[in-house]
Amino acid sequence: MNQQLAAHLGAIVRLAREQMSLTQVQVADRVGLNSVVYSRIERGQMIPSVETMKKLCVELMVSPEDLMGLTESSTSGARARPEDDTTLRRLIFVARKLDPGKLDALLHVATEFAR
């Protein structure tokens, strides 16, 4: 098992779960895992199957690239908060699934928040 990948994957799913205010049990149920197994994933003690990774991406709204550590490391840039990149990518991941009307509404809401 690739320990570095397992640790990265665990940190990403934990951060995404916490940002969504979900418990480990809730995520485990949503992706069809035993909560003990899901806990091992978050602690970096195991790498889930490809099918489970896909379910985690969908349920936690995380891109596969972020989950696998394939995106540019946030430590290489001069960014104030490393989680910003992940959060923005999650927003884009969700926005791509919206129909044009909902996407337009999201754009208006985001524009108002940015003022």
ZAVEXNU-225518 format. One record per atom (N, C-alpha, C): residue number from 1; residue in three letters; atom name; x, y, z. Coordinates in pm, 1 decimal, padded with zeros to 6 digits. Each point is the difference from the previous one (the first is absolute). Example, Ala and Ser with C-alpha at 12.3 -4.5 7.8 and 13.67 -1.06 7.14 Angstrom:
REM ZAVEXNU-225518
1;ALA;N;01319.0;-00569.0;00780.0
1;ALA;CA;-00089.0;00119.0;00000.0
1;ALA;C;00090.0;00120.0;00000.0
2;SER;N;-00035.0;00105.0;-00072.0
2;SER;CA;00082.0;00119.0;00006.0
2;SER;C;-00077.0;00109.0;00073.0
This chain:
REM ZAVEXNU-225518
1;MET;N;00084.8;-00118.2;00000.0
1;MET;CA;-00084.8;00118.2;00000.0
1;MET;C;00088.8;00123.8;00000.0
2;ASN;N;-00037.1;00097.9;-00079.3
2;ASN;CA;00070.7;00126.6;-00007.2
2;ASN;C;-00044.7;00086.5;00117.7
3;GLN;N;00086.8;00011.8;00100.3
3;GLN;CA;-00035.4;00072.6;00123.0
3;GLN;C;-00027.7;00148.3;-00025.2
4;GLN;N;00077.6;00059.2;-00091.1
4;GLN;CA;-00017.8;00141.8;-00028.7
4;GLN;C;-00137.0;00024.1;-00064.0
5;LEU;N;-00038.3;-00084.7;-00094.4
5;LEU;CA;-00130.9;00012.0;-00063.7
5;LEU;C;-00111.8;-00022.3;00102.3
6;ALA;N;00014.5;-00101.7;00082.3
6;ALA;CA;-00101.8;-00030.8;00100.8
6;ALA;C;-00018.1;00117.1;00096.5
7;ALA;N;00110.8;00060.5;00042.8
7;ALA;CA;-00007.5;00113.5;00092.6
7;ALA;C;-00066.2;00120.4;-00067.2
8;HIS;N;00036.9;00026.1;-00125.7
8;HIS;CA;-00059.5;00112.7;-00072.6
8;HIS;C;-00149.8;-00022.0;-00018.4
9;LEU;N;-00036.5;-00116.3;-00046.7
9;LEU;CA;-00140.1;-00033.1;-00023.2
9;LEU;C;-00080.3;00013.7;00128.9
10;GLY;N;00053.5;-00049.7;00109.2
10;GLY;CA;-00067.9;00009.6;00129.1
10;GLY;C;-00020.9;00143.7;00043.6
11;ALA;N;00102.5;00082.9;-00019.5
11;ALA;CA;-00011.2;00141.0;00039.0
11;ALA;C;-00103.8;00073.2;-00084.4
12;ILE;N;-00005.4;-00030.8;-00129.0
12;ILE;CA;-00095.8;00066.9;-00089.0
12;ILE;C;-00143.2;-00039.4;00034.8
13;VAL;N;-00025.2;-00129.8;00020.3
13;VAL;CA;-00138.1;-00040.1;00030.7
13;VAL;C;-00042.0;00051.5;00137.5
14;ARG;N;00092.2;00004.3;00094.3
14;ARG;CA;-00033.5;00053.4;00132.5
14;ARG;C;-00035.2;00149.3;-00009.7
15;LEU;N;00081.8;00077.9;-00072.6
15;LEU;CA;-00026.4;00142.4;-00016.3
15;LEU;C;-00135.0;00022.9;-00068.4
16;ALA;N;-00025.6;-00074.7;-00106.7
16;ALA;CA;-00127.1;00015.5;-00072.7
16;ALA;C;-00117.7;-00037.9;00088.9
17;ARG;N;00013.8;-00108.7;00075.1
17;ARG;CA;-00108.3;-00043.0;00089.7
17;ARG;C;-00028.2;00106.3;00105.8
18;GLU;N;00105.5;00053.8;00058.4
18;GLU;CA;-00017.6;00101.1;00103.8
18;GLU;C;-00061.1;00128.1;-00056.9
19;GLN;N;00039.8;00038.1;-00121.1
19;GLN;CA;-00057.0;00119.5;-00062.0
19;GLN;C;-00148.8;-00017.4;-00028.6
20;MET;N;-00042.3;-00123.4;-00020.8
20;MET;CA;-00142.0;-00027.4;-00025.8
20;MET;C;-00075.8;-00028.8;00129.5
21;SER;N;00068.4;00006.9;00113.9
21;SER;CA;-00058.8;-00026.9;00131.9
21;SER;C;-00064.3;-00138.8;00007.2
22;LEU;N;00070.5;-00098.4;-00053.7
22;LEU;CA;-00047.4;-00137.9;00004.4
22;LEU;C;00084.3;-00080.5;00098.3
23;THR;N;-00058.1;-00105.4;00053.8
23;THR;CA;00075.0;-00091.3;00086.1
23;THR;C;00061.3;-00109.7;-00086.6
24;GLN;N;00094.8;-00071.5;00056.8
24;GLN;CA;00057.9;-00114.0;-00071.2
24;GLN;C;-00107.5;-00104.4;-00030.3
25;VAL;N;-00089.2;-00021.2;00092.6
25;VAL;CA;-00107.2;-00098.6;-00019.1
25;VAL;C;-00089.2;00040.4;-00117.9
26;GLN;N;-00033.7;00127.9;-00009.5
26;GLN;CA;-00084.3;00046.0;-00110.2
26;GLN;C;00067.8;-00023.0;-00135.2
27;VAL;N;00127.3;00035.1;-00009.7
27;VAL;CA;00071.4;-00020.0;-00127.3
27;VAL;C;00011.3;-00148.6;-00030.5
28;ALA;N;00033.5;-00078.3;00100.5
28;ALA;CA;00012.7;-00145.1;-00020.5
28;ALA;C;-00130.5;-00058.6;-00053.5
29;ASP;N;-00111.2;00039.7;00058.1
29;ASP;CA;-00131.1;-00048.1;-00047.0
29;ASP;C;-00026.0;00041.6;-00144.2
30;ARG;N;00033.7;00124.0;-00033.7
30;ARG;CA;-00026.4;00051.8;-00134.3
30;ARG;C;00081.5;-00072.2;-00108.2
31;VAL;N;00119.3;-00045.3;00036.6
31;VAL;CA;00084.0;-00066.4;-00100.8
31;VAL;C;-00001.4;-00152.1;00013.7
32;GLY;N;-00077.9;-00049.9;00095.8
32;GLY;CA;-00014.6;-00144.6;00014.6
32;GLY;C;00115.2;-00068.9;00069.1
33;LEU;N;00058.5;00067.1;00098.4
33;LEU;CA;00110.3;-00058.1;00076.2
33;LEU;C;-00037.7;-00015.7;00146.2
34;ASN;N;00067.6;-00089.0;00066.2
34;ASN;CA;-00007.7;-00010.2;00144.5
34;ASN;C;00071.8;00122.3;00056.4
35;SER;N;-00049.4;00057.9;00106.5
35;SER;CA;00061.2;00121.8;00055.3
35;SER;C;00143.5;-00022.8;00046.8
36;VAL;N;00032.5;-00120.5;00043.9
36;VAL;CA;00137.3;-00031.3;00041.9
36;VAL;C;00093.4;00004.5;-00120.7
37;VAL;N;-00047.0;-00051.3;-00112.5
37;VAL;CA;00080.0;00002.2;-00122.7
37;VAL;C;00019.6;00144.3;-00046.5
38;TYR;N;-00107.8;00078.6;00002.6
38;TYR;CA;00013.0;00139.7;-00039.7
38;TYR;C;00097.8;00073.3;00091.3
39;SER;N;-00004.1;-00025.9;00127.6
39;SER;CA;00091.2;00063.0;00094.9
39;SER;C;00145.5;-00032.5;-00035.0
40;ARG;N;00025.2;-00123.0;-00042.1
40;ARG;CA;00135.9;-00038.4;-00039.8
40;ARG;C;00045.8;00079.2;-00122.8
41;ILE;N;-00092.7;00027.6;-00090.9
41;ILE;CA;00034.0;00080.4;-00117.9
41;ILE;C;00040.7;00140.1;00043.9
42;GLU;N;-00079.4;00061.9;00086.4
42;GLU;CA;00031.3;00135.4;00047.6
42;GLU;C;00132.7;00005.0;00075.3
43;ARG;N;00032.9;-00104.4;00070.6
43;ARG;CA;00126.2;-00002.4;00074.9
43;ARG;C;00119.1;-00036.6;-00087.4
44;GLY;N;-00024.0;-00024.5;-00129.5
44;GLY;CA;00109.7;-00032.6;-00090.8
44;GLY;C;00052.4;-00140.2;00016.5
45;GLN;N;-00083.6;-00089.5;00051.4
45;GLN;CA;00042.3;-00137.6;00023.2
45;GLN;C;-00039.8;-00094.5;-00112.5
46;MET;N;-00080.0;00050.1;-00095.4
46;MET;CA;-00035.3;-00083.6;-00114.5
46;MET;C;-00041.9;00088.6;-00116.9
47;ILE;N;00014.4;-00054.8;-00118.7
47;ILE;CA;-00042.1;00067.0;-00121.7
47;ILE;C;-00124.4;-00074.2;-00049.7
48;PRO;N;-00109.5;00072.4;-00020.4
48;PRO;CA;-00123.7;-00066.4;-00042.9
48;PRO;C;00007.7;-00046.4;-00145.7
49;SER;N;-00095.1;-00082.2;-00038.0
49;SER;CA;-00009.2;-00045.4;-00139.0
49;SER;C;-00033.3;00118.0;-00090.5
50;VAL;N;00018.8;-00018.4;-00127.9
50;VAL;CA;-00031.5;00105.4;-00096.8
50;VAL;C;-00148.1;00035.7;00007.8
51;GLU;N;-00085.3;-00098.7;00011.6
51;GLU;CA;-00144.5;00025.5;00009.2
51;GLU;C;-00033.0;00082.9;00124.4
52;THR;N;00063.6;-00031.1;00112.6
52;THR;CA;-00023.6;00076.6;00122.5
52;THR;C;00054.6;00141.5;-00014.1
53;MET;N;00115.9;00014.6;-00066.4
53;MET;CA;00054.2;00134.7;-00022.7
53;MET;C;-00097.4;00082.8;-00082.9
54;LYS;N;-00060.1;-00061.4;-00099.6
54;LYS;CA;-00098.4;00069.8;-00083.5
54;LYS;C;-00117.8;00046.4;00086.0
55;LYS;N;-00049.9;-00087.5;00085.6
55;LYS;CA;-00111.3;00035.5;00088.2
55;LYS;C;00039.1;00112.6;00095.7
56;LEU;N;00123.1;-00004.7;00052.2
56;LEU;CA;00047.0;00105.5;00088.8
56;LEU;C;00005.7;00134.2;-00072.7
57;CYS;N;00047.1;-00000.5;-00123.6
57;CYS;CA;00004.6;00123.7;-00079.6
57;CYS;C;-00138.8;00059.9;-00014.6
58;VAL;N;-00097.2;-00085.0;-00031.1
58;VAL;CA;-00136.8;00048.1;-00020.9
58;VAL;C;-00060.6;00049.4;00131.4
59;GLU;N;00007.3;-00078.7;00104.3
59;GLU;CA;-00064.0;00035.1;00127.4
59;GLU;C;00066.0;00118.9;00068.8
60;LEU;N;00132.4;00011.3;-00012.1
60;LEU;CA;00071.6;00107.8;00068.0
60;LEU;C;00030.8;00116.6;-00093.0
61;MET;N;-00045.7;-00010.8;-00125.9
61;MET;CA;00020.9;00104.5;-00099.5
61;MET;C;00147.5;00038.6;-00012.4
62;VAL;N;00083.1;-00101.5;-00014.6
62;VAL;CA;00143.4;00017.8;-00015.8
62;VAL;C;00037.8;-00053.5;-00137.4
63;SER;N;00083.9;00072.1;-00071.3
63;SER;CA;00041.1;-00048.2;-00131.5
63;SER;C;00095.0;-00119.2;00017.2
64;PRO;N;00000.0;-00091.3;-00095.5
64;PRO;CA;00093.3;-00112.5;00007.0
64;PRO;C;00145.0;00046.2;00004.4
65;GLU;N;00029.0;00109.9;-00068.0
65;GLU;CA;00136.2;00053.1;00000.3
65;GLU;C;00043.1;00041.2;00140.1
66;ASP;N;-00089.1;00068.3;00071.9
66;ASP;CA;00031.1;00039.8;00137.4
66;ASP;C;00014.7;-00122.6;00089.4
67;LEU;N;-00090.6;-00094.7;-00016.7
67;LEU;CA;00001.4;-00119.4;00083.3
67;LEU;C;00130.4;-00077.5;-00015.6
68;MET;N;00049.0;-00007.8;-00123.1
68;MET;CA;00121.3;-00077.1;-00027.5
68;MET;C;00128.6;00081.0;00013.9
69;GLY;N;-00012.5;00128.8;00029.8
69;GLY;CA;00118.9;00082.6;00016.1
69;GLY;C;00064.7;00036.0;-00132.1
70;LEU;N;-00079.9;00007.7;-00106.7
70;LEU;CA;00053.9;00028.6;-00132.3
70;LEU;C;00000.9;00148.6;-00034.2
71;THR;N;-00058.2;00082.3;00086.8
71;THR;CA;-00001.8;00143.7;-00025.0
71;THR;C;00125.1;00061.9;00058.7
72;GLU;N;00030.9;00118.1;-00048.5
72;GLU;CA;00119.0;00070.7;00045.7
72;GLU;C;-00005.7;00020.9;00150.3
73;SER;N;00109.3;-00025.3;00064.4
73;SER;CA;00006.1;00015.4;00145.4
73;SER;C;-00019.5;00145.0;00039.4
74;SER;N;-00085.9;00021.8;00096.0
74;SER;CA;-00026.7;00136.7;00044.1
74;SER;C;00118.5;00058.5;00076.0
75;THR;N;00094.7;-00082.9;00039.4
75;THR;CA;00116.6;00052.4;00071.4
75;THR;C;00100.7;00062.6;-00094.0
76;SER;N;-00014.1;-00023.6;-00131.5
76;SER;CA;00096.3;00056.0;-00094.2
76;SER;C;-00032.3;00144.5;-00035.5
77;GLY;N;-00121.9;00044.1;00027.8
77;GLY;CA;-00039.2;00136.4;-00032.0
77;GLY;C;-00002.7;00085.8;00124.1
78;ALA;N;-00024.8;00128.1;-00019.3
78;ALA;CA;-00005.2;00091.5;00113.6
78;ALA;C;-00145.7;00025.7;00035.4
79;ARG;N;-00068.9;-00101.5;00044.8
79;ARG;CA;-00141.7;00012.2;00033.4
79;ARG;C;-00015.1;00007.0;00151.0
80;ALA;N;-00099.9;00074.5;00042.1
80;ALA;CA;-00019.9;00018.5;00143.5
80;ALA;C;-00053.7;-00126.0;00066.4
81;ARG;N;-00094.2;-00069.5;-00066.4
81;ARG;CA;-00060.9;-00117.7;00060.2
81;ARG;C;00000.5;-00114.2;-00100.6
82;PRO;N;00067.8;-00111.6;00029.7
82;PRO;CA;00005.6;-00112.3;-00093.3
82;PRO;C;-00136.4;-00058.0;-00034.5
83;GLU;N;-00096.8;00007.6;00092.1
83;GLU;CA;-00130.9;-00058.3;-00026.5
83;GLU;C;-00079.4;00079.7;-00103.5
84;ASP;N;00041.0;00124.5;-00028.4
84;ASP;CA;-00070.6;00081.4;-00098.9
84;ASP;C;-00005.4;-00068.8;-00135.7
85;ASP;N;00111.4;-00053.3;-00046.5
85;ASP;CA;00002.3;-00066.1;-00130.1
85;ASP;C;-00097.0;-00117.3;-00002.3
86;THR;N;00000.1;-00079.8;00103.1
86;THR;CA;-00088.8;-00116.1;00006.2
86;THR;C;-00145.4;00045.0;00001.4
87;THR;N;-00031.6;00101.2;00075.3
87;THR;CA;-00136.8;00049.2;00008.2
87;THR;C;-00046.5;00054.9;-00135.2
88;LEU;N;00084.9;00074.2;-00066.8
88;LEU;CA;-00036.8;00052.9;-00131.2
88;LEU;C;-00020.2;-00112.0;-00101.5
89;ARG;N;00086.4;-00099.3;00003.4
89;ARG;CA;-00015.4;-00112.7;-00092.2
89;ARG;C;-00128.2;-00076.5;00029.1
90;ARG;N;-00037.6;-00011.9;00128.5
90;ARG;CA;-00126.1;-00066.3;00034.7
90;ARG;C;-00118.5;00078.8;-00053.8
91;LEU;N;00007.2;00133.4;00009.0
91;LEU;CA;-00106.9;00083.3;-00052.1
91;LEU;C;-00012.7;-00017.3;-00151.5
92;ILE;N;00111.2;-00003.3;-00068.8
92;ILE;CA;-00001.8;-00020.3;-00145.5
92;ILE;C;-00055.2;-00137.7;-00033.0
93;PHE;N;00038.9;-00100.2;00076.9
93;PHE;CA;-00048.3;-00137.2;-00020.5
93;PHE;C;-00152.3;-00003.5;00007.7
94;VAL;N;-00057.8;00068.6;00096.6
94;VAL;CA;-00144.8;00004.0;00016.6
94;VAL;C;-00063.6;00084.5;-00110.2
95;ALA;N;00059.8;00114.5;-00030.9
95;ALA;CA;-00056.8;00090.3;-00100.6
95;ALA;C;-00010.2;-00065.8;-00137.2
96;ARG;N;00092.8;-00086.6;-00033.1
96;ARG;CA;-00001.8;-00067.6;-00130.2
96;ARG;C;-00120.7;-00091.3;-00015.9
97;LYS;N;-00061.4;-00038.5;00109.7
97;LYS;CA;-00115.5;-00089.9;-00004.6
97;LYS;C;-00132.8;00075.3;-00013.2
98;LEU;N;00004.5;00132.2;00013.2
98;LEU;CA;-00122.6;00078.5;-00000.3
98;LEU;C;-00050.2;00027.6;-00141.2
99;ASP;N;-00132.6;00009.9;-00012.7
99;ASP;CA;-00056.5;00040.4;-00128.8
99;ASP;C;00024.9;00150.5;-00015.6
100;PRO;N;-00012.5;00054.3;-00121.9
100;PRO;CA;00033.4;00141.3;-00023.7
100;PRO;C;-00073.1;00098.8;00091.1
101;GLY;N;-00125.3;-00024.8;00030.0
101;GLY;CA;-00074.9;00090.8;00087.1
101;GLY;C;00055.6;00003.5;00141.7
102;LYS;N;00029.8;-00117.6;00055.0
102;LYS;CA;00055.0;-00006.1;00135.9
102;LYS;C;00142.4;00055.7;00003.6
103;LEU;N;00075.2;-00023.2;-00106.1
103;LEU;CA;00135.7;00054.1;-00006.6
103;LEU;C;-00004.6;00152.5;-00001.4
104;ASP;N;-00093.8;00056.6;-00073.5
104;ASP;CA;-00016.0;00144.8;-00004.4
104;ASP;C;-00037.1;00053.2;00138.2
105;ALA;N;-00089.8;-00070.0;00070.0
105;ALA;CA;-00038.8;00041.1;00135.5
105;ALA;C;00120.1;-00005.4;00094.4
106;LEU;N;00080.0;-00105.0;-00011.6
106;LEU;CA;00120.4;-00012.1;00082.9
106;LEU;C;00095.5;00115.5;-00026.5
107;LEU;N;00015.2;00036.2;-00124.5
107;LEU;CA;00086.6;00111.7;-00036.4
107;LEU;C;-00048.7;00129.3;00063.4
108;HIS;N;-00131.3;00024.2;-00002.3
108;HIS;CA;-00055.6;00121.3;00061.2
108;HIS;C;00022.3;00000.7;00151.1
109;VAL;N;-00022.5;-00112.6;00063.6
109;VAL;CA;00021.3;-00008.7;00145.2
109;VAL;C;00147.7;00023.8;00033.5
110;ALA;N;00089.7;-00064.1;-00073.5
110;ALA;CA;00143.5;00016.3;00025.1
110;ALA;C;00042.7;00143.9;-00022.2
111;THR;N;-00055.8;00063.3;-00101.9
111;THR;CA;00033.5;00141.5;-00027.3
111;THR;C;-00043.9;00087.9;00116.5
112;GLU;N;-00116.6;-00025.8;00055.2
112;GLU;CA;-00048.2;00079.3;00113.7
112;GLU;C;00087.1;-00022.5;00124.1
113;PHE;N;00038.1;-00125.6;00022.6
113;PHE;CA;00087.0;-00028.9;00114.3
113;PHE;C;00135.2;00067.9;-00012.8
114;ALA;N;00048.2;00013.3;-00121.3
114;ALA;CA;00133.1;00057.0;-00023.0
114;ALA;C;00003.4;00152.0;00018.7
115;ARG;N;-00116.3;00063.5;00005.3
115;ARG;CA;-00004.4;00147.3;00014.5
115;ARG;C;00036.7;00045.0;00137.2
